[in-house]
Amino acid sequence: MAYQHVTLPKDGEKIRYENGKLIVPDHPILGYFEGDGIGPDITRASLRIWDAAVEKAYGGQRKVAWMQLYAGEQAYNVYGDYFPKETLEALREVVVSIKGPLTTPVGGGFRSLNVALRLELDLYACVRPVRHYPNVPSPLREPDKVDVVIFRENTEDVYSGIEYKAGTPEAQKVIDFLQKEMGAKFLSDVNCGVGIKPISEFGTKRLVRKAIQYAIDYDRKSVTFVHKGNIQKFTEGAFRNWGYELGKEEFGDVTITEDELWSQYGGKQPAGKIVLKDRIADIMFQMMLLRPDEFDVIATSNLNGDYLSDAIAAEVGGVGIAPGGNIGDGLAVFEATHGTAPKYTNQDKVNPGSLLFSGVMMLEYIGWREAANLITAAYTETVKDKIVTYDFARQMAGATEVRTSEFATAIIERMDRVRQPA
Ligand code: NAP
């Protein structure tokens, strides 16, 4: 289709999603947003690394045709709109994209651009892999035991936007209905805000399906459903129950429950089977600090996942490095998980790790694992050599602090070394 301010690159072909599968040409068009604040710095650095890895891994046979898209402040400058319709159409057309952080204008009733993007495109799974890389500063004694992939439901729960402000006729109407018709009791029904937490079988099962499929594709050992079902029985508790139900219905030949692991296999995991288990959210935070190696893939509802992903990311290096992706049926937008850090704008200073590894997820998503692995290996070497940006340098004795662009160069230089070990 014809766009006003963006152009489909002529040297690329579109990725298609057919019968539940991505069809990826050798020169796929991928969308990218530089984002605001530090976004352009980390995007420039990451684009160089992604392109170099693809070139080195496939000897020129594969190449990405990048299509620049706009949202946030950049979009405002181009379109006079923070979230242009054209951007949404382009995201749908190119199927797979990646974005730097966006400024959400404060006040004026703006919905977060990131939340809007997820809801508009129905990107129902927020996927956050969290693992430790050698030498990356961490508050844990054994951070290398952390290696999980969190699947957070992205569209339901208390994020669905069904909320009524205290003191409004709408809130009073809901309260009156709940009290009079449903026998509900409120501590105080005067000046009381009300929010609704929908959790459906459909929303839960499509998320859990993705989590279990990921565990199969990446040879993971377990999927843990994290919930608060002891208190919220019909929402969080239902999430847990539907999780087990889906596991049995659709993946019964490759999954066993934790109960079966003990009752039928004496606690020894049989080859080729993924263990399905569940944990209550509060204890999960403790376990991820004390015994993180007991967990692998995690599937959880929206609010639990929001808290849990940042808490676990902090265990292995924090926001400068944690990647993320928002994935629906085919459509996917990968993203840096930190914000725009405006005080560092255009200083070529910050850590590109979060966006860089979101790109690694994107390369894995389109099936280009060789390029993805090359970046991970070269990054590991660079940090092992103590070449890092300011955020890691301040926590690392004997580090060489470099700029964002120099860090990218150091990674690219190490790609040949990790491909051809001496
Ligand atoms: P932030 O931009 O994430 O920055 C907070 C602090 O985190 C920075 O001051 C810096 O710490 C550290 N940090 C962030 N990114 C880093 C990187 N790449 N490398 C090294 N350190 C990094 O959070 P914020 O200041 O609360 O939010 C600023 C704006 O970002 C707001 O407009 C917010 O709406 C937006 N935001 C966007 C997204 C998104 O688009 N996904 C997410 C969150 C926030 P030090 O000061 O210690 O160096």
Residues whose N, C-alpha, C, O or C-beta is under 5 A from the ligand:
A	BS01	NAP	G100 P101 L102 T103 T104 N114 G320 A336 T337 H338 G339 T340 A341 V350 N351 D391
